[in-house]
Amino acid sequence: MRVIVNSEFEELVYVFSDRLDAGVKLANWLRSLSVRGDLVYAIPAGGVPVGYVVAKTLGTKLDVLMCRKLLIPWNREAGFGAVSPDGSYFYDEVLAEDLALTPAEISRSVDEQLLEVKRRLKLYRCSEEYSPLAGLSAIVVDDGIAAGFTMIAATRFLRKIGASRVIVAVPTCSWESAERVAREADEVYCLNPRSGPLFAVADAYKEWRDLSDRDVLEILRKAKSESVLAYRAECI
């Protein structure tokens, strides 16, 4: 369990033009290191363009993994835990206590994200069940790791469905959070690690915006037309 980084991009900001550019740089770096996986799982929304490029470059199939961070009620850019596609969830009890979150607030956050997970499963995966991995290896991709909760949930879910090896690959990350994720994953690859008390994934990108359902579906349709998708996607 280790974190592998690229010293060329360490501590830099605005190193990627956009998520597709980040995907190209990440994919080429992974290929140069001979990183391989049987499937690539992208976390929507921002991880989808990155994962699409990684899957194509490495010659693997692409899936989307609906994990969502539990949002702090008064700071909806930050999280304190995460939910998985199967409805399981976890949260940092120490952080929740420090934030003085009530059981009702925690429950509302869980319910909110589970609803969004169900919505995205229907929209992006046509409500198809995830296929058992049965000892296969998985590469899970996002546009970055901030707190790391979503990536931890993704790693745990992939192990639950049978992954023998889980590799996390992201364009940018917080050093601290990447090390936290590495305690769950077999390896964490991060092109642009940054340290310090304040970290924003967006600071790695010259062009940054929230992706819409239309943006995600456009990429998934393209992947489907190129026979890159790992699932039937009959509704896309």
N, C-alpha and C positions, 0 to 999 in steps of 0.2 A: 504494500500500500504506500504509494509515493506520489509526489507532485513533480511533474516534468515541465519545465518552462523553456522559453526561448529568450536568451539573454539579450538578443538584438532589440526586443520590444519592451524589456523590463522597465517599469516605472514611467513609461511614456503615455501621453494622452493624444487623442485624435489620430490614431494609427491606421484606422480603417475608413474607407470612403463611406461604406454602408454595410449592411449585413451580408449582401452577396459577395462583396469584396472580402469581408472577414471570412466568409466560407471558403473562398478560393485560397486565401493565405493559410487558413487552418488546415484545409484538406491537403495542400501541397506539402506542408510541414509534416503532417501525419504520414503521408506517403513516403517522404524522405526518411522517416524513422521506422518505416516498415510496420506501422501500426495497422492491424487488421481486425475486423469483426465480422460476424455473420449477418448482423442487421444493424442499421443505424436508426435510432429513435430520436426524433426531434421534439422538443417541448414547445408547444404553441404559446404565444404567437411568434415571438421574435426568433425562436430557435428554428423555425421551419425553413426560411431561406438559407440559413447556415447549414442545417442538416441536409437539405436537398443537394447542395454542392458537394458536401462531404461524401454522401452516399454515391453520387455519380462518379466522383473522382476515384473513390476506393473500389468501385465496381460492386457495391452491395445494394440491397433493397432498403427503402425508406419507410418508416412507420412514424406515427405521431403519438406521443405519450402525454395524456392529459393529467398533469399534476399541477396543482395550484397552491400558492403560498397563502397562509392565513393572514389576513390583513389586520394591522393594528387600527382600531376604529378611528382614531384621530390623526393617523398618519398612514394613508392608504398607499404610500410608496414603500412602506416597510412591512416586514412580516415577523411572525413569532412561531411559525410552524408551517405545515403543509398537508394537503390531502392528496390521495392517490386515486386512480381510476376505479378501483374496486370499493371505494368508500372509506377505506382506512385512513387514519390521520394521526399526526403526532404534533406536539408542540413543546417548546422549551419551557419547562415548568419554572425554572429560575427566572428567565426573562419575563414570563407572564406575571410572576409574583412581583418582580421589580417594577413592572408597568402597572401593577395594581388592577389587572384585568379580572373582572368578576366572572363567575361561572356562566352567567347569562351572556356576557359579551363574547366569551370563548365559543359558546354554543352557537350564537348568531353568526360568528365568523365561519365556523365549520359548515353550517347549513348553507350559507351564502356561496361558499366555494364548491360545495358538493353539487349545488344546482348548476353552477357554471360548468363544472366538469361534465355533468350529464348533457347539458346543452351542446358542448363541444364534441362529445362522443357521438351524438346524433348527427351533428353538422359535418364534422371532419372525417368520422370513421363510419358513418351510416349505421351506428349502433352495433357494429360488428364486435364480437368478443375478441380479446387478444389471444393469439395462438400461443400455446405452451412452447417455451424455448427448448426444453428437453436437452439441456447441456450445451446449448449454443452460446456464443459470446455476443455481447451487445455493446455498441458504442452509443452513449446518450449525449446529445448535443443541445446546447442552448446558446443564446447570444452573449451570455456572460454569467458569472457567479457573483452575486452580491452577498447575501447572508448565507446562502447555501441550502436553505430548507427545502426548496423545490427539488433540487438535485438529489438530496438525501432521500426524499420520498420516491423519486424516480428509481434510484438505485435499489431501494428496498423492494419496490414493486417488481422490478425485473428479476431480482433474485427469487421472489415469491412465485413467479411463473416459470422458473427453472433455469435462469441464466447461470452458466458455470463461471462466467467472467463478465464483469461490468467495467467498461472503460468510459470515463467522463472526458469529453473534449470540448473546450470552449475557446473563443477568441480572447476573452479578457476575464480577469478574476481578481478578487481580493485575496491576498496571500493567506490571511487568517482563515477565511471561509474555504478556500481550496484545501487547506490542511484538514479542516473539519470534514469536508466531503471525502477526502482520501481515507479517512478512518472507516468509511462505508464501502467505497469503491476499490477495485484492484489497482487502478492507476488513474491519475488526473493529469490531463495534458492542457496547458494554458499558455497561449502565445504571449499574452500581455498581462503579466502579474503586476499588481500595484499594492503598496503598503500605505499605512496611515489610517487615522481614525475615520476619515470621510471617504467613502467609495461610492461611485456611481457607474454602472455599466455604460451609460450614455456617454461618459467622458472619453471612451475609446473610439467613438464614432464621429466623423465630420457631419454626416447626415443621420439624424435620429428622429424617429417618430413612432408612435404606437401603430402597430399593424392591425388592420381591420379584418373581419371575416372574409371579405372579398379578396384581400391581399393573400391570405393564407390559402383560400380555395383556388386561386389562380395558380399558385405554385403546385398545389396538390394535383390539379387537373393536368398541368404540364408533366409532372412526374408520372401520372397515370398513363398519359399518351406515350411516354417514353419507356413504359414498362419498368419503371423504377419503384413504384409503390409495392409494398409487401402485402397489401390487403385488397379485396375486391373493389371497394369504393364504388358500389353500384349507384349511389345517390349523388355522386360528384359529377 
